[in-house]
Amino acid sequence: MKALEQRIIEAGKVLGPTVLKVDSFLNHQIDPQLMYEMGKEFSYLFREEKITKILTIESSGIAPAVMAGLQMNVPVIFARKRKSLTLTDNLLTAHVYSFTKKETNEISVSGSFLNHDDSILIIDDFLANGEAALALAKIVEDAGASVAGIGIVIEKAFQNGGKKLREKGFKVESLARISSLENGQVEFLSNELE
Ligand code: 5GP
């Protein structure tokens, strides 16, 4: 998605060869117009799938997921990273090793929002090693529902998450695919440049 690539070039900060900071439009301050365009793009990319719900993870997946849900007219569920006093019954959980925080978190979703006949689109902000997406997929499968696809805002294609998820047979679509962050420069996979 050209507008996203342009924004990454203009506003993204390369924090090292594996980490990109995009807190001026996605991870802290949020650009609603860009999120809206992303929602339309996800809706277009997964138009062939019969999606009934979207599942994401708090907090940075929520904005793009809600915009996709708006376009697809389906509800959006977000997995919680912290235990909630009110989220107690019928909990589905999975462990995620966080690439950025270097710690393992238990994430949870109430099973009452996932039904066995649901066809779920998983959305997240970044794809690095695929831990978050795999944990969300496990929760979907534990609920007896199916994963219709995985939509990612920024895939770091030089890390192994995309390969891992595609090898497992998931349909993965990313709005921007970064091939390298070496020398402080963002390079995109050339086939993503329209
Ligand atoms: P994975 O689970 O695929 O290893 O990593 C994806 C998760 O880690 C995302 O949910 C995102 O929060 C975080 N993440 C991974 N790489 C980056 C990065 O380069 N920048 C930012 N801001 N977050 C990242």
Residues whose N, C-alpha, C, O or C-beta is under 5 A from the ligand:
A	BS01	5GP	T18 V19 L20 K21 V22 N27 Y97 F99 T100 D124 F126 L127 A128 N129 G130 E131 A132 A133 G161
